Amino acid sequence: MRLVWVACDAATLRGRLEARGRPHDAGKLADFAAFTARMRPDVPPPVPHLAVDNGADGRPLDEQLQRALTS
């Protein structure tokens, strides 16, 4: 078993939440600073993990996973 940390910068995360327009995201967007402080999207887990970048500039996730699993 491997832990996969899916990283995403806060700006991309906000844009994706806004774009999907789901009612349950309203609280996150209403106080986005508190949401990101709580969720810490830029802080990797303190245990061994495989990191993939799900930000706007990241390569496709399947490509990143394939590369990481075959290295």
N, C-alpha and C positions, 0 to 999 in steps of 0.2 A: 504494500500500500504506500502511496506517496501523497503528500500534501501538495496541492497546487495552489499557489497564491496568484490570484488574478488581479494585477495592479491596474489602476486607472487614475489618471490625474483628475483633480477636483473639477476643473473646467469642463472636461469631457463628460464626467459623471453628471454634472448639473445639466448640461445640454441634452443628454440622453433621457434623464428624468423628465425634463420639460417636453421633449419631443414625444415621449410615449403617452403623456397626458392622462395618466391613471390617477383617479381620486385618492388612492392610498399614499401617493407620493406628495400630496399637498403639504403635509406637515414637514416633510423633509425640506421642501423648497421654501416654505415660509421662514424657516430659520436654518438655512443651509450651512452657515458657519457652525452652529451647534451640532448639526447632523454629521458634518465631516470631522469635527473634534471628537465626537463619540465613535464614529466608525473608523477613523484614521486610515483613509484609503492609501496614504503614502507611506505607511509604516509596515514593513514586512513582519511576518510572524517570527517569534524568537526561537523557533525550532527549525530543523532541516526542512527545506521545501524547494519546490520547483517554481520559479517565478515566470509568469508570462505577462506581457504588456497588452492590456486591452484598451489603451488610450487611443486617441485619434490618429497618432502617428505610428502605432505599433503594427507589426506584420500580422497577417491573419493568424488567429489563435491555433488553428490546426497545423499550420506550418511551424509555429513556435514549439508546439508540443511534440510534433514529429521529430524536429531537430534535437530537442532536449532529450527525448527518450532513446534516440539512436546514438547519442554521443557518449 
